Amino acid sequence: MAGVSTPKLAAAVSDAGGLGSIGVGATDAAGAHAMIAEVRERTGRPFNVNIFVHAPPTANQTREAEWIDWLRPLFLECGSEPPASLREIYKSFLDDTDMLAMLLETAPPVVSFHFGLPPEEVLSALRARNILLLATVTSLDEARAAEAAGIDVLVAQGIEAGGHRGVFDTAHHDDALGTMALTRLLVLKSGLPVVAAGGIMDGAGIAAALDLGAVAAQLGTAFIACPESAADNAYRAALKGQGAYHTTMTPLISGRPARSLANRFTALAPQVGNRRPPDYPIAYDAGKALHAAARAAGEHGFGAQWAGQGAPLARELPAGELVQTLYAELQRCMERQ
């Protein structure tokens, strides 16, 4: 997950036999280039670069001002003023020619897309650099669009998954398919290899995904507690607290639905009424500002503490040791079959 994955974490996972991943949706081309370079300094094995391909936001000053006013009492509680206006803090890959140029230059072994698909000419350019292309999908329709676009591998993101929901269009109805149902559906109905993602925390979960026909499993929440992740002490403490048993999907923090540990930010849901947060990532500017103000006042309940429904099963192990443990657990499951 962007913001938690680090080059050190990705390299450790790859060195241990997995496919480590760095999320670059929260940085620019220069920052992503530095992350890729660091991964390559740390490992000679393949790794993945995850890209956000969200629809560029539509600014709406009235809506954004109303959102700031709604959050104002919380800023004041923390002894701070809210921002006067909100910004588009992250570029979509759809608008980021610098990010594309950087990927074509560095040619990471694997690139995965979240929130949607780049245009055909972009995918063709990446394929010409021998980059394996993955796309997160949450439905059969999205899977068919990815297959038609020439994506190599589907990542079947179940509703259990932590972090941002990968739906292509948040205005469309989300069937909220679970990992098991979605994985099996895509294995039988699509023509591409499927990676299962969402709620998988141990070798037994990986074995179940493989039994459903997936070629691999993707784990995110399982690695938050690793010392190589960028999660701060408050995030790690929350992962071990009661909030881990009550993860919830919320658009309030960033402007797009994302699964988080239950905290003070997610608890605002009953109070939001008919208000709609600004478009992603404009709303995230407000969320990050509130988190910074709260943290300065000693309150850590407004962070983007993304986590999936398997959060209570997280283990505090070095990433390489965790990968080895997962493999040993998987082997034991396979031996019992």
C-alpha positions in Angstrom: 0.0 0.0 0.0 1.2 3.4 -0.9 2.6 5.2 2.1 3.5 2.0 3.9 5.5 0.0 1.4 9.2 0.9 1.2 12.1 -0.1 -1.0 13.6 -1.9 2.0 10.4 -3.9 2.5 10.0 -4.7 -1.2 13.6 -5.9 -1.5 13.3 -8.1 1.6 10.2 -9.7 0.2 11.7 -10.3 -3.2 15.0 -11.7 -1.7 12.9 -14.2 0.3 11.2 -15.5 -2.8 8.1 -13.3 -3.1 7.4 -10.4 -5.4 8.0 -7.2 -3.4 6.1 -4.1 -4.3 6.4 -0.4 -3.9 3.4 1.9 -4.2 4.2 5.2 -6.0 0.7 6.7 -6.1 1.7 9.1 -3.3 4.8 10.5 -4.9 6.0 12.1 -8.2 8.2 10.8 -10.9 11.4 11.9 -9.2 10.4 10.2 -5.9 9.3 7.0 -7.7 12.6 7.0 -9.6 14.5 7.1 -6.3 12.4 4.3 -4.8 13.0 2.1 -7.9 16.8 2.8 -7.7 16.9 1.9 -4.0 15.0 -1.4 -4.6 17.6 -2.3 -7.3 20.4 -1.4 -4.9 19.0 -3.8 -2.4 18.0 -6.7 -4.5 18.6 -8.2 -8.0 15.3 -10.0 -8.0 12.1 -8.9 -9.7 9.7 -6.4 -8.0 6.5 -4.6 -8.7 5.7 -0.9 -9.0 2.1 0.0 -8.3 0.6 3.0 -10.1 -2.7 4.9 -9.4 -4.8 5.4 -12.5 -7.7 7.3 -11.0 -10.0 9.7 -12.9 -8.5 13.2 -12.5 -10.6 15.1 -10.0 -13.0 17.8 -10.7 -12.4 20.8 -8.5 -15.5 22.3 -6.8 -14.7 25.2 -4.6 -18.2 25.2 -3.0 -18.1 21.6 -2.1 -14.5 21.8 -0.9 -15.3 24.8 1.3 -18.3 23.0 2.8 -16.0 20.0 3.6 -13.5 22.3 5.3 -16.2 23.9 7.4 -17.5 20.5 8.4 -14.1 19.4 9.6 -13.3 22.8 11.2 -14.4 21.8 14.8 -12.0 18.9 14.7 -9.1 21.2 13.7 -10.1 23.7 16.4 -10.2 20.8 19.0 -6.5 20.2 18.0 -5.7 23.8 18.4 -5.3 24.4 14.7 -7.0 26.1 11.8 -8.1 24.1 8.7 -6.5 24.9 5.4 -8.1 27.8 3.5 -8.4 25.7 0.4 -7.7 22.2 -0.9 -5.3 21.0 -3.5 -4.9 18.0 -5.9 -2.0 16.5 -4.0 -1.4 13.5 -6.2 -1.4 13.3 -10.0 -3.2 10.5 -11.7 -1.0 8.4 -14.0 -3.4 9.5 -16.8 -2.0 13.0 -16.5 1.5 12.2 -15.5 3.8 12.1 -18.6 6.9 12.4 -16.3 5.9 9.2 -14.5 5.4 7.4 -17.8 8.8 8.6 -19.1 10.4 7.5 -15.9 8.9 4.0 -16.1 10.0 3.6 -19.7 13.5 4.7 -18.7 13.8 2.4 -15.7 11.7 -0.5 -17.0 10.8 -2.2 -13.7 10.1 -5.9 -14.2 6.4 -5.5 -13.2 4.0 -2.6 -13.1 0.5 -2.9 -11.6 -2.4 -0.5 -12.0 -5.0 0.5 -9.5 -8.3 2.4 -10.0 -8.4 1.9 -13.7 -6.4 1.4 -16.9 -4.1 3.7 -18.9 -4.8 4.2 -22.6 -3.7 1.7 -25.2 -0.7 3.6 -26.4 0.7 3.8 -22.8 0.2 0.1 -22.3 1.9 -0.6 -25.7 4.9 1.5 -24.8 5.3 -0.3 -21.4 4.9 -3.7 -23.1 7.6 -2.7 -25.6 10.0 -2.4 -22.6 9.2 -6.1 -21.6 7.3 -5.0 -18.5 4.7 -7.5 -17.1 1.4 -5.6 -16.6 -1.0 -6.3 -13.8 -4.4 -4.6 -13.1 -6.5 -4.6 -9.9 -10.1 -5.5 -10.7 -13.2 -5.9 -8.5 -15.7 -7.3 -11.0 -16.0 -9.4 -14.1 -16.7 -6.3 -16.2 -13.5 -4.7 -15.0 -11.6 -7.9 -15.7 -13.0 -8.0 -19.3 -11.9 -4.4 -19.8 -8.4 -5.3 -18.6 -8.2 -8.3 -20.8 -9.3 -6.3 -23.8 -6.6 -3.7 -23.0 -3.9 -6.4 -23.1 -3.2 -6.6 -19.4 -1.2 -9.8 -18.6 -2.4 -10.7 -15.1 -5.6 -9.8 -13.0 -5.4 -8.9 -9.3 -8.8 -9.9 -7.9 -9.4 -7.5 -5.1 -12.1 -8.7 -2.7 -14.0 -6.4 -0.4 -11.9 -7.7 2.5 -8.8 -5.9 1.2 -7.2 -3.1 3.1 -6.5 0.3 1.6 -8.3 1.9 -1.4 -11.0 -0.1 -3.2 -9.8 -0.5 -6.8 -13.1 0.1 -8.5 -12.6 1.8 -11.9 -15.6 4.1 -11.4 -16.9 5.0 -8.0 -20.2 6.3 -9.5 -21.1 2.8 -10.5 -22.7 0.2 -8.2 -20.1 -1.9 -6.4 -21.2 -5.5 -5.9 -18.6 -5.7 -3.1 -17.6 -9.3 -4.0 -15.5 -11.1 -1.5 -12.1 -12.5 -2.5 -13.2 -16.1 -2.7 -16.2 -15.4 -5.0 -14.4 -12.9 -7.2 -11.3 -15.1 -7.6 -13.3 -18.1 -8.6 -15.5 -16.1 -10.9 -12.5 -14.6 -12.7 -10.7 -18.0 -12.9 -13.7 -19.5 -14.7 -14.9 -16.5 -16.7 -11.8 -14.6 -17.8 -8.9 -15.7 -19.9 -6.1 -14.3 -17.8 -4.1 -15.6 -14.8 -5.6 -14.4 -11.5 -3.9 -13.2 -8.3 -6.2 -13.3 -5.3 -6.1 -10.3 -2.9 -8.0 -9.4 0.2 -8.0 -10.8 3.7 -5.1 -13.2 3.1 -2.8 -13.3 6.1 -1.2 -16.7 6.3 -0.2 -19.8 4.4 -3.7 -21.3 4.8 -5.2 -18.3 3.1 -2.7 -18.6 0.2 -3.5 -22.3 -0.1 -7.2 -21.5 -0.3 -6.5 -18.9 -3.1 -4.5 -21.5 -5.1 -7.2 -24.1 -4.6 -9.7 -21.6 -6.2 -7.4 -21.5 -9.3 -5.4 -18.4 -8.5 -1.8 -18.4 -9.7 -0.7 -16.4 -6.6 -1.9 -14.4 -3.6 -1.2 -10.7 -2.9 -0.8 -9.7 0.8 -0.7 -6.2 2.0 -2.0 -5.9 5.6 0.1 -8.9 6.6 3.3 -6.8 6.1 2.3 -3.6 7.9 3.7 -4.8 11.2 7.1 -5.7 9.6 9.9 -3.5 10.8 10.7 -2.6 7.2 7.3 -0.9 6.6 6.8 2.8 6.9 3.9 2.5 9.4 4.5 4.8 12.4 4.2 3.7 16.0 0.6 4.9 16.3 -0.4 2.9 13.2 1.3 -0.2 14.6 -0.3 0.2 18.0 -3.7 0.6 16.3 -3.1 -2.6 14.3 -2.8 -4.4 17.6 -5.9 -2.7 19.1 -9.6 -3.3 19.0 -9.9 -1.2 15.8 -8.3 -4.1 13.9 -11.4 -6.2 14.6 -13.8 -3.6 13.1 -12.2 -2.4 9.9 -14.5 -0.3 7.8 -14.8 1.1 4.3 -14.8 4.9 4.2 -14.5 7.7 1.6 -14.1 10.3 4.3 -10.3 10.2 4.6 -9.3 10.5 0.9 -12.4 10.9 -1.2 -12.5 7.3 -2.4 -13.7 4.2 -0.6 -10.8 2.7 1.4 -10.7 0.1 4.2 -9.2 1.3 7.4 -8.8 0.3 11.0 -11.7 1.7 13.0 -10.6 5.1 14.4 -11.8 8.6 15.1 -11.9 9.4 11.4 -14.0 6.4 10.4 -16.3 7.1 13.4 -17.4 10.4 11.7 -19.5 8.4 9.2 -22.9 8.8 11.0 -22.4 12.5 11.1 -21.6 13.1 7.5 -25.2 13.2 6.4 -25.7 14.1 2.8 -22.3 15.7 2.4 -20.0 14.3 -0.2 -16.3 14.6 0.2 -14.4 16.3 -2.6 -13.0 14.2 -5.3 -9.9 12.0 -4.6 -7.2 13.1 -4.0 -8.5 16.6 -3.1 -10.3 15.3 -0.1 -7.1 13.6 1.0 -5.5 17.1 1.3 -8.0 17.8 4.1 -7.5 14.4 5.6 -3.8 14.7 5.8 -4.0 18.2 7.3 -6.4 17.0 10.0 -4.1 14.1 10.8 -1.1 16.4 11.0 -2.9 18.8 13.3 -4.2 16.0 15.5 -0.8 14.3 15.7 0.8 17.5 16.8 -1.8 17.6 19.6 -1.1 14.0 20.7 -4.1 12.5 19.0 -3.5 9.7 16.5 -7.0 8.7 15.6 -7.2 10.6 12.3 -4.5 8.8 10.4 -5.0 6.8 7.2 -4.6 3.5 9.0 -5.4 1.3 6.0 -5.9 -2.4 6.8 -7.9 -5.4 5.6 -10.4 -7.6 7.5 -7.6 -10.0 8.4 -5.8 -7.2 10.4 -6.0 -9.1 13.8 -3.8 -11.8 12.3 -0.9 -9.5 11.5 2.5 -10.7 12.8 5.5 -8.6 13.9 8.2 -10.4 11.9 10.9 -9.1 9.6 9.6 -9.2 6.0 11.9 -12.0 4.9 11.1 -14.1 7.9 7.4 -13.6 7.3 7.7 -14.7 3.6 9.5 -17.9 4.8 6.9 -18.5 7.4 4.1 -18.1 4.8 5.8 -20.5 2.6 6.2 -23.1 5.3 2.6 -22.7 6.3 1.6 -23.2 2.6 3.7 -26.3 2.3 2.1 -27.8 5.4 -1.4 -27.2 3.9 -0.4 -28.7 0.6 1.0 -31.8 2.3 -2.3 -32.4 4.0 -4.2 -32.5 0.7 
